[in-house]
């Protein structure tokens, strides 16, 4: 549909939209869809001017109500368009039906008037897809707003030469490869035209939100269901490079899908990928997938997202690309300390016509006994995966906020209670139904601990793990892993029909077999005429109720008390907002002279929203104390006290009171403070804890007369001693995450001194140790010595000298930790640890950037690793 009609409705008399094209506005890492219109304005003396109008839009623009003017860029004498990223992101992959040659379409990035835009550039054209009638094409081909020298550089040309006939010299050059596209001249500073005052007008507010809400309610009145074919595939490639054609997995024996969702796990198992996130495997597997897509169609790569070895690719047929919008991608690491990306999930969400879709690719915790950790990984991904909305005033979307959810990946659930030989026997007999009864995922879903509301097709193929690489033989290694259906595809939503669910035994690159599923998914497609009529009816009804009464709500509760709050233990109190008879916006607003509507340990979910008449919304007040807030709560500088202000647009404010008490913890306490606490922290008076927490870090080096301190914190000794006695040979120590419930138990044992009651897995204690070090308000290697450490990271003598200048308790802790890590390295044959792994893990914890506690950049991270590495390889 010609979207210039919608733009025309917003223009003033004498202005004409020549053409409209879809683009993307790029600001840093943010990419926001924009509708671009070339607008012509006739001057009184007979001449004409042009400008680029950039609009935000809610959906395919049909009427002027669907768009909102965002920016105006005059096409003046110094207007230029510079291609700043010739290696664009969008690829159209397929084969010309006549020549069988591959065809491509790039989404190239351009800069004009200090804006960066992405627009598609087809093969054989050296310019963007925006062709203006009567003018040359925008892009490397030039335009008659900017004459083109033979070397491809633009210079301003006389305004009088603008006419309806293009000069021969300005015709777009054809048959140039993408690499031959020449850059335009640098963009110049543009003086915005007088019409820019329109941008300050709030075109959409409460009324727009009401319209959107009513449109959602009446969606069935202007949409119809159309089936589209989706391919979902998952493959754990075990760190291998592609060695086989993927067409047997991606396109053999099926009709060309409309949408491809392709997920990988263990893309790269190298330490560089794990710690620094760099890997050449991404490009290798992307190319392999692109070459394996169905040959009877052309596909656009919509998005690629990767977290270490977990990668997800989304493609659509070229003809559907115009109906894909609101594309967002996010990652959640659930590895050690809940952040490492060796395990976790990646997701892409998008709007396809009028249906919202979310595709998740996850790699959950390994080992047969770790099903609870897998359950926790799943819940973490669901709770932490959040996508920004086009309207920044709206709260982020979660996975569950979508019409269709496809979840694929190496979920790592195993076959339990059966020995290896019994499993293989049932597989040989093809008695998959009997084997499925012992499948952990089936058991956990039945218990409603994970994937509630999801569906999985019948497993009619043999387990996809574990094989000897390069063969169809079951694992013959020393561990002899039992076969299991690790690789799965599930779905949730309406109008979804699974057409196939299978593994692909022909591919032998990995110790897993790839899995695929093909679906017919009913997508809501907009009938433009019915949409227009529905919109008109809604607007007419709103006109009648415009400027109605002042909004008013009632709250089910206004006072909230959080008792016995503990470190990293979420507490939630809920209340309900009931709206009266007037639609309203609500939002928690900042109090005077405060930067946020609440203290850092508190969060309201949702913090803003919209209520139709006589409707309700439940608000969760979530209290969570972490490393950023624990120290001030320990010291008494902060308390569990706050006042929230709930504001109604065009209405009054409501005040909510929050109170409670925090139980001090060793987590978030300074090293020297803990050394002076000979008793468990929870046995000490709050006044004593406050006094010790506020002591200067150098206390103890000046002959202080305080009661004799311990050399290191007893809590640190308890954890290290536990690991020394139980875990020096533990495989994957400090790499395999523990259980959250066990961390809470460990924390309570440390804070009460009841170490004899400690009962937890080695991985949970190891993660607790890392969390303890991360929570220190002053790191083991003090902020003041940070830069000195990086400077001497290649000089062991100088590095030891820096450590010798640390406060006594910090120096003691550093040497104690290094001695323990060296003990672990003596057992590397069993625990598979090496100096690089330990230096990478502990480098970022012991050495922290003092500038706003920012994360280390890549160069600093490597220097921090090298600094710690010296102490693991050389005598102390």
C-alpha positions in Angstrom: 0.0 0.0 0.0 1.2 3.6 -0.8 1.9 5.0 2.6 2.3 8.5 1.2 -1.5 8.9 1.5 -1.2 8.8 5.3 1.6 11.4 5.2 -0.4 13.7 2.9 -3.2 13.9 5.5 -0.8 15.5 7.9 0.5 18.2 5.6 -0.5 21.8 5.2 -1.9 23.4 2.1 0.7 23.7 -0.6 2.7 20.7 0.6 2.7 17.4 -1.4 4.2 14.0 -0.4 6.0 12.8 -3.5 6.8 9.4 -2.2 7.1 7.5 1.1 9.5 4.7 2.0 10.1 2.6 5.1 13.5 3.1 7.0 15.2 2.7 10.3 16.6 5.6 12.5 19.8 4.5 14.2 20.9 6.1 17.4 23.8 4.2 19.1 22.6 0.7 19.7 18.9 1.8 19.3 17.1 1.1 16.0 13.7 2.6 15.5 11.4 2.2 12.6 10.6 5.4 10.7 8.4 6.3 7.7 10.3 8.7 5.4 8.4 11.1 3.2 9.8 13.3 0.5 7.6 16.5 0.7 7.5 19.2 -2.0 6.4 22.7 -1.2 5.5 25.3 -3.8 6.7 28.8 -3.2 4.7 31.9 -3.9 7.0 33.1 -6.6 6.6 29.7 -8.4 9.7 27.9 -7.2 9.6 24.8 -5.0 11.4 23.4 -1.9 11.8 19.9 -0.6 12.3 18.3 2.8 12.5 14.8 4.3 9.8 14.3 6.9 10.5 11.5 9.4 7.4 9.9 11.1 7.0 7.5 13.9 4.1 5.0 13.2 2.1 2.4 15.1 1.5 0.1 12.2 1.3 0.2 8.4 0.3 3.8 7.8 -3.2 4.0 6.3 -4.4 7.4 7.6 -2.8 10.5 9.1 -3.8 9.1 12.6 -1.3 6.3 12.1 1.7 8.5 12.0 3.3 11.2 14.1 5.9 13.7 12.8 9.2 13.2 14.5 11.8 15.2 12.5 12.2 17.4 9.4 15.4 17.6 7.3 15.3 20.3 4.6 16.8 19.4 1.3 18.8 22.6 0.9 21.8 23.4 -1.2 24.2 21.6 1.2 22.0 18.5 1.6 24.0 15.3 1.4 23.5 11.7 2.0 26.6 9.7 3.0 26.7 5.9 3.1 28.4 5.2 6.4 28.0 1.4 6.5 28.4 -0.3 3.1 28.3 -3.7 4.8 24.7 -3.5 5.8 22.7 -6.0 7.9 19.8 -7.1 5.8 20.4 -9.8 3.2 17.9 -11.1 0.7 18.9 -14.7 0.2 17.6 -16.9 -2.6 18.0 -17.7 -6.2 16.8 -15.9 -9.3 14.2 -18.2 -10.9 15.6 -17.7 -14.4 19.4 -17.6 -13.8 19.6 -19.5 -10.5 22.1 -16.8 -9.4 22.0 -15.8 -5.8 20.3 -12.5 -5.2 20.9 -10.1 -2.3 19.3 -7.0 -0.8 21.4 -5.0 1.7 20.0 -2.7 4.4 22.7 0.0 4.1 23.2 2.8 6.6 23.2 6.4 5.5 23.9 9.7 7.3 22.1 13.0 6.6 21.8 16.0 8.8 23.5 14.2 11.6 20.9 11.4 11.5 21.7 7.8 10.6 19.2 5.9 8.6 19.0 2.4 7.2 17.3 1.8 3.9 17.4 -1.2 1.5 19.7 -1.3 -1.4 19.0 -3.9 -4.1 21.6 -5.9 -6.0 22.9 -4.1 -9.0 22.2 -0.7 -7.7 24.6 1.7 -6.0 22.0 3.7 -4.2 19.3 3.3 -1.6 15.8 2.2 -2.7 14.3 5.6 -2.4 13.7 6.8 -6.0 12.2 10.3 -6.3 10.1 11.0 -9.4 11.8 13.6 -11.4 15.0 13.3 -9.4 17.9 11.0 -9.1 18.0 8.2 -6.6 19.2 9.0 -3.1 22.5 7.3 -2.4 25.9 6.7 -4.1 24.3 7.5 -7.4 23.9 11.1 -6.5 20.9 13.4 -7.0 20.3 16.7 -8.6 20.4 18.3 -5.2 24.1 17.3 -5.2 25.9 17.1 -8.5 28.3 14.2 -8.9 31.9 14.6 -9.8 33.6 11.8 -11.8 35.3 10.6 -8.6 31.9 10.1 -7.0 32.0 13.0 -4.6 29.0 15.3 -4.5 29.1 19.1 -4.8 26.2 21.5 -4.5 24.7 22.5 -7.8 22.7 25.6 -8.7 19.1 25.5 -7.5 17.9 26.7 -10.9 18.9 23.4 -12.4 16.1 21.6 -10.5 13.6 20.4 -13.1 11.5 17.4 -14.0 14.1 16.0 -16.4 17.1 14.4 -15.0 20.4 15.5 -16.5 22.1 12.5 -18.3 25.1 12.8 -16.0 22.8 12.3 -13.0 21.2 9.0 -14.1 21.9 6.3 -11.5 24.8 4.1 -12.6 23.8 0.4 -13.0 25.4 -3.0 -12.4 27.8 -1.9 -9.7 28.7 -4.3 -7.0 28.1 -3.3 -3.4 31.8 -2.8 -2.8 31.9 -0.3 -5.6 29.4 2.1 -4.0 31.1 5.4 -3.5 30.6 7.5 -0.4 28.8 10.8 -0.6 30.3 13.9 0.8 30.1 14.5 4.5 26.8 15.8 5.8 26.6 19.5 6.7 24.9 21.3 9.5 21.3 21.9 8.5 19.1 24.8 9.5 15.7 23.3 10.3 12.9 25.0 8.5 10.2 27.1 10.2 7.8 24.2 10.1 9.8 22.4 12.8 7.7 24.0 15.5 5.2 21.2 14.7 7.6 18.8 16.4 6.9 20.4 19.7 3.2 19.8 19.5 2.0 16.7 21.3 -0.1 15.1 18.6 -0.9 11.9 20.5 -1.4 11.5 24.2 -4.2 10.1 26.2 -6.5 10.1 23.2 -4.1 8.1 21.1 -3.7 5.5 23.9 -7.5 5.2 24.1 -7.7 4.7 20.4 -5.0 2.0 20.5 -6.8 0.2 23.4 -10.2 0.2 21.5 -8.5 -1.0 18.3 -7.0 -3.9 20.2 -10.5 -4.8 21.6 -12.0 -4.6 18.2 -9.2 -6.3 16.3 -11.4 -9.1 15.0 -13.6 -6.5 13.3 -10.8 -5.4 10.9 -8.5 -8.4 10.6 -8.7 -12.0 9.2 -6.6 -15.1 9.9 -4.1 -16.1 7.2 -1.8 -19.1 7.6 1.9 -18.7 7.1 4.5 -21.5 7.2 7.2 -21.3 9.9 10.3 -23.4 10.1 11.9 -23.7 13.6 15.3 -25.4 14.0 17.8 -26.0 16.7 21.3 -27.4 16.6 24.0 -27.8 19.3 27.1 -27.8 17.1 29.6 -28.6 19.9 32.0 -25.8 18.9 32.5 -27.2 15.4 32.7 -25.3 12.2 30.2 -26.2 9.5 31.4 -29.2 7.5 28.2 -30.2 5.8 25.5 -28.6 3.6 22.6 -27.7 5.9 20.0 -28.1 3.3 19.2 -31.6 4.5 18.1 -29.9 7.8 16.7 -26.6 6.6 14.9 -27.2 3.3 14.9 -30.9 2.3 11.4 -32.3 1.5 9.4 -29.2 2.6 7.7 -26.3 0.9 9.5 -23.0 1.1 8.7 -21.6 4.6 7.5 -18.0 4.9 9.6 -17.6 8.1 12.8 -19.3 9.3 13.8 -19.4 13.0 17.2 -21.1 13.3 18.9 -21.5 16.7 22.4 -22.8 17.6 24.1 -23.7 20.9 27.8 -24.2 21.7 28.7 -22.2 18.6 32.2 -21.7 20.0 33.6 -23.5 23.1 36.8 -21.5 23.2 37.8 -19.4 26.2 38.0 -16.3 24.0 34.3 -16.8 23.1 33.4 -17.4 26.7 35.2 -14.5 28.3 35.5 -12.0 25.4 32.5 -12.9 23.3 34.5 -12.8 20.0 34.1 -15.7 17.6 34.6 -16.3 13.9 32.1 -19.1 14.1 29.2 -16.6 13.9 30.0 -15.7 10.3 30.7 -19.3 9.4 27.4 -20.6 10.6 25.5 -17.6 9.3 26.8 -18.3 5.8 26.1 -22.0 6.1 22.5 -21.3 7.1 22.1 -18.7 4.3 23.2 -21.2 1.7 20.9 -23.9 3.1 17.7 -22.0 3.0 15.0 -23.2 0.6 16.1 -22.6 -3.0 12.6 -21.8 -4.3 12.3 -18.5 -2.4 14.2 -15.3 -1.6 14.7 -14.5 2.1 15.5 -11.4 4.1 17.6 -11.8 7.2 15.6 -9.9 9.8 17.9 -10.3 12.8 20.8 -12.1 14.2 21.4 -12.2 18.0 24.2 -14.1 19.8 25.2 -14.6 23.4 28.6 -16.4 23.5 27.7 -19.7 21.8 23.9 -19.2 21.7 22.8 -17.7 18.4 19.4 -17.1 16.8 18.7 -16.2 13.2 15.4 -14.9 11.8 14.6 -14.8 8.1 11.4 -14.0 6.2 10.5 -14.3 2.5 11.3 -11.2 0.7 7.6 -10.4 -0.1 6.8 -10.5 3.7 9.6 -8.1 4.8 7.3 -5.0 4.5 5.0 -6.6 7.1 7.6 -7.2 9.7 7.9 -4.4 12.3 8.9 -3.6 15.9 11.9 -6.0 15.8 13.8 -6.3 19.1 16.4 -8.8 20.3 17.7 -9.4 23.8 19.9 -11.8 25.7 19.9 -13.3 29.2 22.9 -15.1 30.7 22.1 -17.7 33.3 25.6 -19.1 33.8 27.8 -18.6 36.9 26.6 -15.6 39.0 23.5 -15.4 36.7 25.3 -13.4 34.0 27.9 -15.5 32.2 26.7 -16.4 28.7 27.8 -20.0 28.6 24.2 -20.8 29.5 21.1 -18.7 29.0 18.8 -17.6 26.2 18.5 -15.2 23.3 15.2 -14.0 21.8 13.8 -12.0 18.9 10.4 -10.5 19.0 8.6 -8.8 16.1 5.2 -7.9 14.8 4.1 -9.9 11.7 1.1 -8.1 10.2 -1.0 -7.7 13.3 0.3 -10.7 15.3 3.1 -10.4 17.9 5.7 -13.2 17.8 8.6 -14.1 20.1 11.2 -16.7 19.3 13.4 -17.9 22.1 16.6 -20.0 21.8 18.0 -21.3 25.0 20.8 -23.5 26.3 20.0 -24.6 29.9 22.2 -26.1 32.6 23.8 -29.5 31.8 24.1 -32.8 33.7 21.3 -35.3 34.5 21.0 -34.3 38.2 20.7 -30.6 37.5 17.0 -30.5 36.4 16.2 -27.9 39.2 18.9 -25.7 37.8 17.4 -26.1 34.3 14.0 -25.1 35.8 15.6 -22.1 37.4 17.3 -21.1 34.1 14.0 -21.2 32.3 12.3 -19.0 35.0 15.3 -16.6 34.9 15.0 -16.2 31.1 11.2 -15.6 31.4 11.6 -13.0 34.1 14.7 -11.2 32.9 14.0 -11.1 29.1 12.5 -7.7 28.4 12.0 -5.9 25.1 11.7 -2.1 24.7 8.5 -0.9 23.1 8.4 1.7 20.3 6.6 4.0 22.8 9.3 4.6 25.5 6.5 5.6 27.9 5.2 2.0 28.0 6.8 -0.7 30.1 8.9 -3.3 28.4 7.4 -6.5 27.0 8.2 -9.9 28.4 8.2 -13.2 26.5 4.6 -13.9 27.7 3.3 -10.7 26.2 3.1 -12.1 22.7 0.4 -13.9 20.7 2.8 -16.6 19.5 5.9 -18.0 21.3 8.3 -20.5 19.7 10.8 -21.8 22.2 13.7 -23.9 20.9 17.1 -25.0 22.0 19.3 -27.4 23.9 17.1 -27.6 27.0 19.3 -30.4 28.4 16.6 -32.4 30.1 17.6 -36.0 30.3 16.2 -39.5 30.7 16.1 -40.4 34.4 15.8 -43.6 36.4 16.9 -45.8 33.5 20.5 -47.1 33.0 22.3 -46.5 29.8 21.7 -50.0 28.4 18.0 -49.9 29.1 17.7 -46.6 27.3 19.6 -47.9 24.3 17.4 -51.1 24.3 14.2 -49.0 24.2 15.6 -46.9 21.4 16.6 -50.0 19.4 13.0 -51.3 19.8 11.7 -47.8 18.8 9.6 -47.8 22.0 9.8 -44.0 22.3 6.5 -43.8 24.1 7.9 -45.9 27.0 11.2 -43.9 27.0 9.3 -40.6 27.0 7.7 -41.6 30.3 11.1 -41.1 31.9 11.9 -37.8 30.1 12.7 -35.1 32.7 11.1 -32.3 30.6 7.8 -34.3 30.4 7.9 -34.8 34.2 8.7 -31.2 34.9 6.0 -29.8 32.6 3.5 -32.2 34.2 4.5 -30.8 37.6 3.9 -27.3 36.2 7.4 -26.2 37.2 8.4 -25.1 33.6 6.8 -24.3 30.3 3.3 -24.0 31.7 0.9 -23.5 28.8 3.4 -24.6 26.2 2.8 -27.6 23.8 5.3 -30.0 22.4 4.7 -32.4 19.5 5.0 -36.2 19.9 8.6 -37.4 19.9 8.7 -39.9 17.1 12.5 -39.7 16.6 15.3 -41.2 18.6 17.2 -39.1 21.2 19.4 -36.4 19.6 22.3 -36.7 22.2 25.0 -38.0 22.6 26.8 -39.3 19.6 30.4 -39.8 18.7 31.2 -36.9 16.4 31.1 -37.8 12.7 28.9 -40.9 13.2 25.5 -42.2 14.3 27.1 -44.2 17.2 26.2 -43.5 20.7 28.8 -42.0 23.0 31.8 -44.3 23.5 33.8 -41.9 25.6 34.8 -42.7 29.2 31.7 -40.9 30.5 29.4 -42.9 28.1 26.5 -40.4 28.4 23.0 -41.9 28.3 21.1 -40.9 25.2 18.6 -38.1 25.8 16.2 -35.7 24.0 18.1 -32.6 24.8 17.1 -30.7 21.8 13.5 -29.6 21.8 10.9 -27.2 20.2 7.8 -26.0 22.0 5.1 -23.5 21.2 2.4 -21.4 22.8 -0.4 -19.5 21.3 -3.6 -19.8 19.2 -4.0 -20.9 15.5 -0.8 -23.0 15.5 -0.7 -26.4 13.8 2.5 -28.4 13.9 3.1 -30.2 10.5 6.3 -32.0 11.4 8.7 -32.6 14.3 11.9 -34.5 13.5 15.6 -34.9 13.9 18.1 -35.1 11.0 20.4 -38.0 11.4 22.2 -37.3 8.2 24.2 -34.4 9.8 27.2 -35.7 11.7 29.2 -32.6 12.5 28.3 -32.6 16.2 27.6 -34.9 19.1 24.0 -33.7 18.8 21.6 -34.1 15.9 19.7 -31.1 14.6 16.0 -30.9 15.2 13.3 -29.1 13.1 9.6 -28.4 13.3 7.4 -26.9 10.6 4.2 -25.0 11.6 1.3 -23.4 10.0 0.6 -20.3 12.1 -2.5 -18.2 11.7 -1.5 -14.6 11.6 -3.9 -11.7 11.9 -3.8 -9.7 8.7 -5.4 -6.2 8.5 -8.2 -5.5 6.0 -7.4 -1.8 5.2 -10.9 -0.8 4.5 -12.4 -2.4 7.6 -9.5 -0.9 9.7 -10.4 2.6 8.4 -14.1 2.1 9.2 -13.3 0.8 12.7 -11.0 3.7 13.4 -13.5 6.2 12.3 -16.2 4.7 14.6 -13.8 4.8 17.6 -12.8 8.4 16.8 -16.5 9.5 16.5 -17.3 7.8 19.9 -14.3 9.5 21.5 -15.4 12.9 20.2 -18.6 12.5 22.2 -16.8 11.8 25.5 -13.9 14.3 25.0 -13.2 16.5 28.0 -15.4 14.3 30.2 -14.9 14.2 34.0 -11.6 14.2 35.9 -10.2 10.7 36.2 -10.3 9.1 39.6 -9.1 5.7 40.9 -9.3 3.6 44.1 -6.4 1.7 45.6 -6.8 -1.5 47.5 -3.8 -0.7 49.7 -1.6 2.3 50.5 0.7 1.1 53.2 3.3 -1.6 52.7 5.6 -3.2 55.2 8.4 -5.5 54.2 9.6 -7.5 57.2 13.1 -9.1 57.6 14.4 -8.2 54.1 17.5 -10.3 53.2 20.3 -9.8 50.7 19.3 -10.9 47.2 15.9 -12.3 48.3 13.0 -10.9 46.4 10.0 -9.6 48.4 6.8 -8.6 46.7 3.7 -6.8 48.0 0.8 -6.2 45.6 -2.1 -3.9 45.3 -4.9 -3.2 42.8 -5.8 0.1 41.1 -9.5 0.3 40.2 -10.4 2.9 37.7 -13.7 5.0 37.7 -15.6 6.0 34.6 -12.9 8.1 32.8 -10.0 6.5 30.9 -6.7 7.5 32.4 -2.9 7.2 32.3 -1.2 6.4 35.6 2.5 6.7 36.4 4.7 6.7 39.5 6.5 10.1 39.4 9.7 11.5 40.9 9.4 13.4 44.1 11.0 16.9 44.1 14.9 16.9 43.8 14.9 13.1 43.3 16.2 11.3 40.2 13.8 8.3 40.4 10.3 7.6 41.6 11.6 5.2 44.2 14.8 4.1 46.0 17.2 1.8 44.2 16.1 -1.3 46.1 12.4 -0.9 45.1 10.6 -1.3 41.8 6.9 -0.9 40.8 5.8 -3.3 38.1 4.3 -1.9 36.0 5.4 1.7 36.9 3.0 3.2 34.4 0.0 2.2 32.3 -3.4 3.0 30.9 -6.8 2.1 32.4 -10.1 1.9 30.5 -13.3 2.8 32.4 -14.2 0.4 35.3 -11.0 -1.7 34.8 -8.3 -2.9 37.2 -4.6 -3.4 37.1 -2.5 -5.2 39.7 0.8 -3.5 40.7 3.7 -5.5 42.3 6.0 -3.6 44.6 9.3 -5.5 44.3 12.0 -5.1 46.9 15.4 -6.5 46.1 18.6 -5.6 47.9 21.8 -6.2 45.9 25.5 -5.2 45.9 24.5 -1.6 45.0 22.3 -1.0 48.0 23.4 -3.5 50.7 26.3 -1.5 52.2 24.2 1.6 53.1 21.5 -0.6 54.5 24.1 -2.4 56.6 25.5 0.9 57.9 22.2 2.5 58.6 22.8 5.3 56.1 19.7 4.0 54.3 16.5 2.3 55.7 13.6 0.4 54.2 11.5 3.5 54.0 10.1 5.3 51.0 7.1 7.3 49.8 5.7 6.6 46.3 3.7 9.2 44.3 1.1 7.7 42.0 0.1 10.4 39.5 -3.0 10.4 37.2 -2.8 12.3 34.0 -5.3 15.2 34.4 -6.1 13.9 37.8 -4.8 13.9 41.4 -1.8 12.2 43.1 -2.0 9.3 45.5 0.7 8.6 48.1 1.9 5.1 49.1 4.0 4.4 52.2 6.8 1.7 52.2 8.5 0.6 55.4 10.3 -2.5 56.7 13.6 -3.7 58.2 16.7 -5.1 56.6 18.7 -8.0 58.2 22.4 -7.0 57.8 24.5 -9.5 55.9 28.2 -10.2 55.3 27.3 -9.7 51.6 27.9 -6.0 50.9 30.1 -5.5 54.0 33.7 -4.2 53.7 36.6 -6.6 54.2 38.0 -4.7 57.2 34.6 -4.5 58.8 34.1 -8.2 58.7 37.6 -8.8 60.1 36.6 -6.8 63.2 33.3 -8.9 63.5 34.4 -11.9 65.6 30.7 -12.7 66.1 28.2 -13.5 63.3 26.8 -10.3 61.9 23.2 -11.0 62.9 24.3 -11.5 66.6 25.7 -7.9 66.7 23.7 -4.8 67.7 22.8 -2.6 64.8 24.8 0.3 66.3 27.9 -1.8 66.3 27.4 -3.0 62.7 26.9 0.7 61.6 30.0 1.8 63.4 32.2 -0.9 61.9 30.8 -0.5 58.4 31.6 3.2 58.4 35.2 2.7 59.5 37.8 3.9 57.0 39.3 1.1 54.8 42.8 1.7 56.2 41.8 1.0 59.8 44.2 -1.6 61.3 47.3 -0.3 59.5 47.8 2.6 62.0 48.0 0.7 65.3 44.3 1.0 66.0 43.3 -0.2 69.5 40.1 -1.9 68.3 39.7 -5.4 69.6 42.0 -7.9 67.9 40.8 -8.4 64.4 40.9 -11.6 62.3 43.4 -11.7 59.5 40.7 -12.4 56.9 36.8 -12.4 57.2 35.6 -15.6 58.8 32.8 -15.8 56.2 35.4 -16.0 53.4 37.3 -18.6 55.3 34.2 -20.7 55.7 33.4 -20.8 52.0 37.0 -21.4 50.9 37.5 -24.1 53.5 34.3 -25.9 52.4 35.5 -25.8 48.8 39.0 -27.0 49.8 37.6 -29.9 51.6 34.9 -30.9 49.1 35.5 -29.4 45.7 39.2 -29.2 44.6 38.5 -32.0 42.1 35.0 -30.8 41.1 34.6 -30.5 37.4 33.6 -27.1 36.0 34.0 -25.4 39.4 33.3 -21.6 39.1 31.8 -22.3 35.7 28.6 -24.2 36.6 26.0 -22.1 38.4 24.4 -23.1 41.6 20.8 -23.1 42.8 19.3 -19.9 44.1 17.6 -21.7 47.0 21.0 -23.0 48.1 22.6 -19.6 47.9 20.0 -18.3 50.3 20.8 -21.2 52.7 24.5 -20.4 52.4 23.9 -16.7 53.1 21.9 -17.5 56.2 24.6 -19.9 57.5 27.3 -17.3 57.0 25.2 -14.5 58.6 24.2 -16.6 61.6 27.6 -18.4 62.0 25.9 -21.8 61.8 28.4 -23.2 59.4 27.9 -26.7 60.6 24.4 -26.6 59.1 25.8 -25.8 55.7 24.5 -28.3 53.1 24.8 -27.3 49.5 26.3 -28.3 46.2 29.9 -27.4 45.5 28.7 -25.2 42.6 26.4 -23.2 44.9 29.2 -22.6 47.4 31.6 -21.6 44.6 29.0 -19.1 43.2 28.4 -17.7 46.7 32.1 -17.0 47.0 32.1 -15.1 43.7 28.9 -13.2 44.7 30.6 -12.3 48.0 33.7 -10.9 46.3 31.4 -9.0 43.8 29.4 -7.5 46.7 32.4 -5.9 48.4 32.0 -2.2 48.3 35.8 -1.8 48.1 37.2 -4.7 45.9 40.1 -6.9 47.2 42.5 -4.8 45.1 41.4 -1.3 46.1 40.1 1.2 43.6 43.1 3.5 44.3 45.5 0.9 42.9 43.4 -0.1 39.9 45.3 1.8 37.2 48.7 0.9 38.7 47.7 -2.8 38.4 46.8 -2.5 34.8 50.0 -0.6 34.0 52.2 -3.3 35.5 50.2 -6.3 34.4 53.2 -7.6 32.4 55.7 -7.1 35.1 55.5 -9.5 38.0 57.9 -7.7 40.3 56.1 -4.4 39.9 52.7 -6.2 40.4 53.9 -7.7 43.7 55.0 -4.2 44.8 51.5 -2.9 44.1 49.9 -5.7 46.1 52.3 -4.9 49.0 50.8 -1.4 49.3 47.2 -2.7 49.9 45.6 -2.3 53.3 46.6 -5.2 55.5 43.2 -7.0 55.4 42.9 -6.6 51.6 46.5 -7.9 51.2 45.7 -10.9 53.4 42.6 -11.8 51.4 44.4 -11.5 48.1 47.2 -13.8 49.1 44.7 -16.3 50.7 42.6 -16.4 47.5 45.7 -16.9 45.3 46.9 -19.8 47.5 43.5 -21.4 47.2 43.4 -21.0 43.4 46.9 -22.5 43.1 45.6 -25.5 45.1 42.8 -25.9 42.5 45.3 -25.8 39.7 47.2 -28.8 41.3 44.0 -30.8 40.5 43.4 -29.5 37.0 43.4 -33.0 35.6 40.2 -33.6 37.5 38.5 -30.2 37.7 39.6 -29.1 34.2 40.5 -25.6 35.4 43.6 -23.7 34.1 45.3 -20.4 34.8 43.4 -18.6 32.0 40.0 -19.6 33.2 40.6 -18.7 36.8 42.4 -15.4 35.9 39.4 -14.4 33.7 36.8 -15.2 36.4 38.6 -13.6 39.3 40.3 -10.8 37.3 37.0 -9.0 36.9 36.0 -9.5 40.6 39.3 -8.5 42.2 40.1 -5.6 39.9 37.1 -3.3 39.3 37.0 0.0 37.4 36.7 2.9 39.9 35.0 5.1 37.4 31.4 4.7 38.4 31.9 1.0 39.0 31.7 0.5 35.3 32.3 -2.9 33.7 35.8 -3.4 32.3 36.2 -2.8 28.6 37.9 -5.5 26.5 41.4 -4.1 26.8 41.1 -3.6 30.6 39.5 -7.0 31.0 42.5 -8.7 29.3 45.0 -6.7 31.4 43.1 -7.6 34.6 43.3 -11.2 33.5 47.0 -10.9 32.8 47.6 -9.3 36.2 46.0 -12.2 38.1 47.5 -14.8 35.8 51.0 -13.8 37.0 50.2 -14.7 40.6 48.9 -18.1 39.5 51.9 -19.0 37.5 54.7 -17.6 39.7 55.8 -18.2 43.3 54.1 -15.9 45.8 
